Amino acid sequence: MKVKRVLVIIICLMVLSACQCGRKTPVPDNLIGVWETAAPAYADRFFEIKTDEIIFGTGEEKFDTYPITKIKIEKDCEEQGTLYVICYKNIEGQEYKFSFYYNPANQGTIRFKNQQEMVWTKNIFFPSFQENGQPQHQDSPSSLSPTDKTSSSPSP
């Protein structure tokens, strides 16, 4: 009788855990948008975070778009902010991780985990496409048709 009860509990835990695996953590609203830096070496670079994809501006008006497969959120670090890890896959199915710290102060800043001296800020003049259907600026990469997009190797 005791073994049967333990088996039922184990099966229930396995079913609950399997249900959790299918859930995808949503991208927080404060991260959605086009991010740029004032660093001269990255003057023509940007990245855009959307609800389901990430876009990297690779220079010379080229950019790469990747589907987000999952996002991990770690607790706030006192000075650095919240650590986010966005996982995405290229067309061949290879997974990449984009790790950065988000600090909500001053309308939000992002610092890459491997380049913390560089500050990225959200470009409020070129907002990302909103799920509610609000229009975006014409020059935003997400407004271009798929044939306008130029592919290169993953950025981070």
C-alpha positions in Angstrom: 0.0 0.0 0.0 2.8 2.4 0.9 4.7 1.6 -2.3 1.6 2.3 -4.4 1.2 5.7 -2.7 4.8 6.6 -3.4 4.4 5.5 -7.1 1.3 7.7 -7.5 3.1 10.7 -6.0 6.1 10.1 -8.3 3.9 9.8 -11.3 2.0 13.0 -10.4 5.3 14.9 -9.9 6.5 13.7 -13.3 3.3 14.8 -15.0 3.5 18.2 -13.4 7.1 18.6 -14.3 6.4 17.7 -18.0 3.6 20.3 -18.1 6.1 23.0 -16.9 8.6 22.1 -19.6 6.2 23.3 -22.4 5.9 26.7 -20.9 8.0 29.5 -22.3 9.0 32.4 -20.1 7.7 35.5 -21.8 10.1 38.3 -22.7 9.5 41.1 -20.2 8.0 44.3 -21.7 10.8 46.5 -20.5 13.3 44.6 -22.7 11.2 44.8 -25.9 12.5 47.5 -28.3 15.5 48.6 -30.3 18.7 49.0 -28.3 21.7 51.1 -29.3 25.0 52.3 -27.8 26.9 55.5 -28.1 30.2 53.6 -28.5 31.8 54.8 -31.8 32.9 51.3 -32.8 29.2 50.3 -32.7 27.7 53.4 -34.3 25.9 51.3 -37.0 25.0 48.4 -34.7 21.9 47.7 -32.7 19.8 44.8 -31.4 16.1 44.6 -31.2 14.3 42.3 -28.8 10.7 41.3 -29.7 8.3 38.9 -28.0 9.4 36.0 -30.1 12.6 36.9 -31.9 15.9 38.8 -31.6 17.4 40.9 -34.3 21.1 41.9 -34.5 22.1 44.9 -36.6 25.4 43.8 -38.1 26.4 47.1 -39.8 26.0 48.5 -43.3 22.2 48.3 -42.9 22.3 44.5 -42.6 20.8 42.5 -39.8 20.1 38.9 -38.7 16.8 37.7 -37.2 16.6 34.6 -34.9 13.7 33.0 -33.1 13.9 33.1 -29.3 13.7 29.6 -27.8 13.8 30.5 -24.2 14.7 33.2 -21.7 16.3 32.8 -18.3 16.0 35.4 -15.6 18.3 35.5 -12.6 18.0 37.6 -9.5 19.1 41.2 -9.3 22.7 41.8 -8.7 23.2 44.8 -6.5 25.1 47.0 -8.9 24.6 45.3 -12.3 20.8 44.7 -12.4 19.0 41.6 -13.5 20.9 39.0 -15.5 18.9 37.8 -18.6 20.0 35.0 -20.9 18.1 34.9 -24.2 18.5 31.6 -26.0 18.0 31.6 -29.8 18.7 29.3 -32.7 20.1 29.9 -36.2 18.7 28.4 -39.3 20.8 25.3 -38.9 19.4 24.7 -35.4 22.5 25.7 -33.5 21.7 27.3 -30.2 23.3 30.6 -29.0 23.0 32.5 -25.7 22.8 36.3 -25.4 23.6 37.3 -21.8 23.2 40.8 -20.4 22.4 42.8 -17.3 19.3 45.0 -17.4 19.1 48.0 -15.0 15.7 49.8 -14.9 17.2 53.1 -13.8 17.2 56.0 -16.3 14.6 54.4 -18.6 16.6 51.2 -18.6 20.1 50.2 -19.7 21.6 47.0 -20.9 25.2 45.9 -20.4 26.5 42.7 -22.0 27.8 40.2 -19.5 31.1 40.0 -21.4 31.4 43.8 -22.2 30.0 45.5 -19.1 31.8 48.8 -19.8 29.5 49.4 -22.8 26.0 50.8 -22.1 23.1 50.1 -24.4 19.9 52.2 -24.2 16.5 51.8 -25.7 15.9 54.0 -28.8 12.5 55.5 -27.9 12.2 57.1 -31.4 12.3 53.7 -33.2 10.0 51.5 -31.1 9.6 47.8 -31.8 6.4 46.5 -33.3 3.8 46.2 -30.7 1.6 43.2 -30.3 -1.4 45.6 -30.1 -0.9 46.5 -33.7 0.6 50.0 -33.2 2.7 51.1 -36.1 6.4 51.4 -35.9 8.9 53.6 -37.7 9.6 52.7 -41.4 13.3 52.3 -40.9 13.0 49.7 -38.2 14.4 46.4 -39.3 11.3 44.6 -38.3 9.3 46.6 -40.8 11.3 45.3 -43.8 10.1 42.3 -45.8 12.1 39.0 -45.4 13.7 39.6 -48.8 15.1 42.9 -47.5 17.0 41.1 -44.8 20.6 40.2 -45.3 22.1 37.3 -43.4 25.5 36.9 -41.8 26.8 34.9 -38.9 25.3 35.3 -35.4 26.6 38.3 -33.5 27.0 37.4 -29.8 
